[in-house]
């Protein structure tokens, strides 16, 4: 065939044609492949590609349509396989297994209907049909994308030990939940989830009475004894202990109150009072008189 010069391709706006084809592709790989198209240099190769294209187009009109052959881009995932000490996420292995299944389905289909798609089947026959990849992945990854317990001897022992510990933790949590709920220390919801951990929903006024660390924060305030609250002219105050150059002073501070029980009252947070504030809880009456 006659060679086509670069100038001729520019005059024919060949790059514009390629860009139009690329825009109609669904994947990034397909878009790039379309832009890399160059004119054929021999008639045999050209006719072979045209026949493949014709067979593919005919699948839209005959009764033996080609099965779904969409796939996710695995270029980066496959690159990691060649790097020593690298690892892939479970999602990557699932994509590899799905792609292998798709290829196997296509190979069987084209072989079965080779009379309809002789050129495509000839091209596909260069690819090995194998279930080894999917079998190996299915041995360690379940249908929900989770690593199976028996994926390795070490893993099954580790998970067995974790389940034992988790059972003990849940038992201890349940006992604490029943104990503090009976004492009235818990909110209506009783428990919640913080950082993927079960936690007790302790009312702010009782949190110092419950053993354990505080995870997360709530909009509720501090809990203090009722005797620490000063009420004057329908307003509520507390005494804050503050240090100034080695000297301690008591500052009378206006507060808003929330929930109240027989022994404790909730102080709603404000700009002056926070978790680190030192509130006088004993002898308040003597200090104000």
C-alpha positions in Angstrom: 0.0 0.0 0.0 1.1 3.6 -0.6 2.5 5.3 2.6 0.5 8.2 3.9 2.6 11.2 4.9 2.1 13.2 8.1 1.1 16.2 6.0 -1.7 14.2 4.3 -3.0 13.1 7.7 -3.1 16.8 8.8 -5.0 17.8 5.6 -7.5 15.0 6.2 -7.9 16.1 9.9 -7.1 12.6 10.9 -6.5 13.6 14.6 -10.0 15.1 14.7 -11.4 11.8 13.5 -9.4 9.9 16.2 -10.6 12.4 18.9 -14.2 11.8 17.8 -13.7 8.1 18.2 -12.0 8.5 21.5 -14.9 10.5 22.9 -17.3 7.7 22.2 -15.2 5.1 24.1 -16.3 4.1 27.6 -13.0 3.5 29.3 -9.8 5.4 29.7 -7.9 2.6 28.1 -10.2 2.6 25.1 -9.9 6.4 24.7 -6.1 6.2 24.6 -6.1 3.2 22.2 -8.3 5.2 19.9 -5.9 8.1 19.9 -3.0 5.7 19.1 -4.6 4.5 15.8 -2.4 4.8 12.8 -3.1 4.0 9.1 -2.4 0.4 8.1 0.6 -0.3 5.9 -0.6 -3.5 4.3 -3.9 -4.6 2.9 -4.0 -8.0 4.7 -3.9 -6.5 8.1 -6.5 -3.8 7.1 -8.9 -6.4 5.8 -8.6 -8.6 8.9 -9.4 -5.6 11.2 -12.3 -4.6 9.0 -13.8 -8.1 9.1 -13.4 -8.2 12.9 -15.2 -4.8 13.1 -18.0 -6.1 10.8 -18.5 -9.2 12.9 -18.8 -7.1 16.1 -21.3 -4.7 14.5 -23.4 -7.7 13.3 -23.8 -8.8 16.9 -26.2 -5.9 17.4 -28.6 -7.3 14.8 -28.4 -11.1 14.9 -29.8 -13.5 17.5 -26.4 -14.3 19.0 -25.4 -11.1 20.6 -22.0 -10.9 22.2 -22.2 -11.1 26.0 -21.5 -8.2 28.3 -17.8 -7.5 28.1 -17.4 -4.3 30.2 -14.5 -4.2 32.7 -12.8 -2.0 35.2 -9.4 -0.5 34.6 -6.8 -2.8 36.3 -3.6 -1.2 34.9 -2.4 0.1 38.2 -3.4 -3.0 40.1 -1.6 -5.3 37.7 1.5 -3.1 38.0 1.7 -3.7 41.7 1.8 -7.5 41.1 5.2 -7.1 39.5 6.6 -5.1 42.5 8.2 -7.2 45.3 6.6 -6.8 48.8 3.7 -4.8 47.4 0.1 -5.7 48.2 -3.3 -5.3 46.7 -6.6 -4.5 48.4 -9.3 -7.1 48.5 -11.3 -5.0 46.0 -8.5 -5.3 43.5 -8.5 -9.1 43.7 -12.3 -9.1 43.2 -11.9 -7.0 40.0 -9.2 -9.4 38.7 -11.5 -12.3 39.4 -14.4 -10.6 37.6 -12.3 -9.8 34.6 -11.1 -13.4 34.4 -14.7 -14.6 34.4 -15.6 -12.1 31.7 -12.8 -13.3 29.5 -13.7 -17.0 30.0 -17.3 -16.2 29.1 -16.2 -14.4 25.9 -13.8 -17.3 24.9 -16.5 -19.9 25.3 -19.1 -17.8 23.4 -16.8 -17.0 20.5 -15.8 -20.7 20.2 -19.4 -21.8 20.3 -20.5 -19.3 17.6 -17.4 -19.3 15.5 -19.5 -19.5 12.4 -20.9 -16.1 13.2 -17.6 -14.6 14.5 -14.7 -16.4 12.7 -12.2 -13.6 12.8 -13.1 -12.6 16.4 -12.8 -16.2 17.5 -9.4 -16.5 15.7 -8.2 -13.4 17.7 -9.6 -14.7 21.0 -8.0 -18.1 20.6 -4.7 -16.6 21.3 -5.9 -16.1 24.9 -5.7 -19.0 27.4 -8.9 -20.2 29.0 -8.3 -20.8 32.7 -10.2 -21.0 35.9 -7.1 -21.1 38.0 -7.2 -17.3 38.8 -10.8 -17.2 40.0 -10.4 -20.5 42.0 -7.4 -19.2 43.9 -9.1 -15.9 44.7 -12.4 -17.6 45.7 -10.4 -19.7 48.1 -9.6 -16.7 50.3 -12.3 -14.1 49.4 -16.0 -14.8 49.9 -18.8 -13.4 47.7 -19.2 -10.4 50.0 -15.6 -9.3 49.5 -14.4 -10.4 52.9 -11.3 -12.5 53.6 -12.4 -16.0 54.7 -11.5 -17.3 58.1 -9.7 -20.3 56.6 -7.7 -18.2 54.2 -4.6 -19.2 56.2 -3.9 -21.3 59.4 -2.7 -18.2 61.2 -5.7 -16.1 60.3 -8.2 -18.6 61.5 -6.4 -18.8 64.9 -6.2 -15.0 65.1 -9.9 -14.6 64.4 -10.9 -17.4 66.8 -8.9 -15.6 69.6 -10.5 -12.3 68.6 -14.0 -13.7 68.8 -13.3 -15.1 72.3 -12.0 -11.6 73.4 -15.0 -9.9 71.7 -17.4 -12.2 73.5 -15.8 -11.3 76.9 -15.9 -7.6 76.1 -19.6 -7.8 75.1 -20.4 -9.7 78.2 -18.6 -7.0 80.4 -20.3 -4.2 78.4 -23.7 -5.8 79.0 -23.1 -6.0 82.7 -22.0 -2.4 82.9 -25.1 -1.3 80.8 -27.5 -3.1 83.1 -25.7 -1.7 86.2 -25.6 1.9 85.2 -29.0 1.9 83.6 -30.5 0.6 86.9 -28.8 3.5 88.6 -30.3 6.0 86.2 -26.9 7.2 84.8 -27.7 6.5 81.1 -29.5 8.6 78.5 -32.7 7.2 76.8 -30.7 5.6 74.0 -28.5 3.8 76.6 -25.7 3.1 74.2 -24.2 4.3 70.9 -21.3 3.7 68.5 -18.2 5.9 68.5 -15.2 5.1 66.4 -16.7 1.7 65.6 -16.9 0.9 69.3 -19.9 0.3 71.6 -20.1 3.0 74.2 -22.4 3.9 77.1 -24.5 7.0 76.6 -23.9 8.4 80.0 -25.7 11.6 81.1 -23.2 14.5 81.6 -24.0 14.9 85.2 -23.1 11.3 86.0 -20.0 10.7 83.8 -17.6 11.1 86.7 -19.4 8.2 88.5 -18.9 5.8 85.6 -15.6 4.1 85.2 -13.9 4.3 81.8 -12.6 6.8 79.3 -14.7 9.4 77.5 -15.1 8.8 73.8 -16.6 11.6 71.8 -18.4 14.5 73.2 -22.0 15.5 73.6 -23.9 18.8 73.6 -24.8 18.2 77.3 -22.9 20.0 80.1 -21.2 19.2 83.4 -22.7 17.5 86.3 -22.2 19.0 89.8 -23.8 18.4 93.2 -26.9 20.4 93.9 -25.2 22.0 96.9 -22.7 23.6 94.5 -25.4 25.7 92.8 -26.2 29.1 94.0 -29.7 30.5 93.2 -30.4 34.2 93.5 -33.3 36.2 92.0 -34.2 33.2 89.8 -30.7 33.1 88.5 -28.2 30.3 88.9 -24.5 30.7 89.8 -21.5 28.6 90.6 -18.1 29.5 92.1 -15.1 29.0 89.9 -11.7 28.4 91.5 -9.1 30.4 89.6 -5.4 30.9 90.1 -3.7 34.3 89.6 0.0 34.6 90.2 0.0 31.9 92.9 -3.1 33.3 94.5 -6.5 31.5 94.4 -9.7 33.5 93.9 -13.4 32.5 93.8 -15.3 33.9 90.8 -19.1 33.9 91.0 -20.3 32.9 87.5 -23.8 32.9 86.0 -24.8 29.5 84.5 -27.7 27.8 82.8 -28.9 24.5 84.1 -30.2 21.5 82.4 -31.4 18.2 83.8 -31.6 17.8 87.6 -31.9 14.8 89.9 -32.1 14.4 93.7 -28.3 14.9 94.1 -26.9 16.4 90.9 -27.7 19.2 88.5 -26.5 19.6 84.9 -24.5 22.8 84.0 -24.8 23.6 80.4 -21.5 24.6 78.7 -20.7 28.2 77.9 -17.7 30.4 77.1 -16.6 30.5 80.7 -17.2 26.9 81.9 -15.8 23.8 80.2 -14.6 20.4 81.2 -11.4 21.8 82.7 -13.1 24.4 84.9 -12.7 23.9 88.7 -16.1 24.4 90.3 -16.3 24.6 94.1 -18.6 21.8 95.3 -18.3 22.1 99.1 -18.8 25.0 101.5 -20.3 27.2 98.8 -22.8 28.7 101.3 -20.0 29.8 103.7 -18.0 31.4 100.9 -20.9 33.5 99.7 -21.8 34.8 103.1 
